[in-house]
Amino acid sequence: MTEPFKVKFQTTKGDFAIEVNPAWAPLGAARFKELVEQGFYDSAKFFRVLPGFVVQFGLPADPVSAPDVPNIQDDPVTQSNLKGSITFATAGPGTRTSQVFINLADNKRLDSMGFSPFGKVVEGMEIVESLHAGYGEGAPHGNGPDQGRVRRLGNSYLEASFPNLDAINRASIEL
């Protein structure tokens, strides 16, 4: 699929929509579409919300029942990490899986680090900006959720230790 498409996110704070443009980052756009269609993001928490930087999500609510998500190769950076753009998080080259972030500011410095936007928020950016940000950066650099524990325990860990996090109720392709 090379035509842009929209993904609607129904969240605990309200709805927002992302327009995905496969021409920008074809591998990332295809992976994101696949995960949305599988319901992978449903019930997932926005576990890293750093005002003026990013909102991150994409760790499964229930790791036991979630499918294994293999790495995909990097897409060339063809767009800048401007406010509202969505990009896959990485742990280095060739490590994109399911985690994505929405830029809350113009983060152009991420472009040279290989972060390739594949879409942008086209409706409800005010919802994205209102997601609970009270926990800050995750461990070990801050007091927010430890991603390793989220990967192992999912929402049971997050709900017990970080009860104010907002969540995706449902993500779906808009037709």
C-alpha positions in Angstrom: 0.0 0.0 0.0 1.5 3.3 -1.1 -1.4 5.6 -0.5 -1.6 7.5 2.8 -4.1 6.2 5.3 -5.5 7.3 8.7 -5.3 5.6 12.1 -7.8 6.6 14.7 -6.8 6.3 18.4 -9.5 6.2 21.0 -7.9 7.0 24.3 -8.7 7.6 27.9 -8.2 11.3 27.2 -10.1 11.5 23.9 -9.5 10.7 20.3 -6.8 11.7 17.9 -5.9 10.6 14.3 -2.6 10.0 12.5 -2.1 10.1 8.8 0.4 7.5 7.8 2.4 8.2 4.6 4.1 5.0 3.3 6.2 7.1 0.8 8.0 8.7 3.8 9.1 5.4 5.4 7.6 2.3 3.7 8.9 -0.3 6.2 7.8 1.7 9.2 4.4 2.5 7.7 3.8 -1.2 6.8 4.8 -2.4 10.3 2.6 0.2 12.0 -0.4 -0.7 9.8 0.1 -4.4 10.6 0.3 -3.8 14.3 -2.9 -1.6 14.3 -4.7 -4.3 12.3 -3.7 -7.0 14.8 -5.0 -4.9 17.7 -1.4 -4.7 19.1 -1.8 -1.2 20.5 -5.3 -1.7 22.0 -5.2 -1.2 25.8 -1.5 -0.1 25.7 -0.4 2.7 27.9 1.4 5.9 27.0 4.3 4.9 29.2 6.8 7.8 28.4 5.4 11.3 28.2 8.0 14.0 28.3 6.5 17.5 27.7 8.3 19.4 25.0 9.8 16.2 23.7 7.8 13.0 23.0 4.9 10.8 23.9 5.9 7.1 23.6 3.9 3.9 23.4 4.0 0.5 21.8 4.7 -2.0 24.5 1.9 -4.6 24.8 -0.8 -4.4 27.5 -0.5 -8.2 27.9 3.0 -9.5 26.9 1.9 -13.1 27.4 -0.7 -13.0 24.6 1.1 -10.4 22.4 2.7 -11.7 19.3 6.5 -11.6 19.0 7.4 -8.6 16.9 10.7 -9.1 14.9 13.0 -6.2 14.1 12.6 -4.3 10.9 15.3 -2.5 9.0 15.6 1.2 9.1 14.0 3.5 6.5 16.0 6.4 5.2 15.0 9.7 6.9 13.0 11.6 4.3 11.0 13.8 6.7 12.0 15.8 9.7 10.9 15.0 13.3 8.6 18.0 13.5 5.9 18.5 16.1 3.1 16.0 15.6 5.2 13.5 13.5 5.3 9.9 14.5 8.4 7.8 14.4 9.6 4.3 15.5 11.8 4.3 18.6 15.0 2.3 18.3 17.8 0.9 20.4 20.3 1.4 17.5 20.4 0.6 13.8 18.0 -2.2 12.7 16.1 -2.5 16.0 12.7 -1.1 15.2 9.9 -3.3 16.5 6.6 -1.9 17.9 7.5 1.2 20.0 6.7 4.5 18.5 6.7 8.1 19.6 4.9 11.3 18.7 7.1 14.4 18.7 5.7 17.1 21.1 8.1 19.7 19.6 10.3 20.2 16.6 13.0 17.5 17.3 15.0 18.0 14.1 18.2 16.7 16.0 16.6 13.2 15.8 16.8 13.3 12.0 20.6 12.7 11.9 20.2 9.9 14.4 18.1 7.8 11.9 14.7 8.4 13.3 12.4 8.3 10.3 8.9 9.8 10.6 6.2 7.7 8.8 3.2 9.9 9.6 1.8 12.8 11.5 -1.1 13.7 13.9 -3.8 15.3 11.8 -6.6 15.5 14.4 -6.5 15.9 18.1 -3.0 17.1 18.8 -4.4 18.8 21.9 -5.3 15.3 23.2 -1.8 14.0 22.6 -0.4 17.0 24.5 -2.7 16.4 27.4 -1.7 12.8 28.1 -0.5 12.3 31.7 3.1 13.4 32.0 3.6 13.2 35.8 6.0 10.3 36.0 8.8 11.7 33.7 11.6 9.7 32.2 11.7 6.0 32.9 14.3 4.1 34.9 17.2 4.2 35.2 17.3 7.9 34.4 14.1 8.9 36.0 11.2 7.8 38.2 8.9 6.7 35.3 8.2 3.1 34.2 11.0 0.7 33.6 10.6 -0.6 30.1 12.1 -4.0 30.9 9.4 -4.5 33.5 6.7 -3.2 31.1 7.9 -5.7 28.5 7.7 -8.6 31.0 4.6 -7.6 33.0 2.6 -5.2 30.8 -0.3 -3.3 32.2 -0.3 -5.2 35.5 3.0 -3.5 36.4 1.9 -0.1 35.0 -1.5 -0.1 36.7 0.0 -1.0 40.1 2.9 1.4 40.0 1.8 4.2 37.6 -2.0 4.3 37.9 -2.4 7.7 36.3 -1.0 6.8 32.8 -3.4 7.3 30.0 -4.1 4.4 27.6 -5.2 3.6 24.1 -8.6 2.0 24.2 -8.6 1.1 20.6 -6.5 1.9 17.5 -8.1 1.3 14.1 -7.6 2.0 10.4 -10.1 4.6 9.2 -11.8 3.6 6.0 
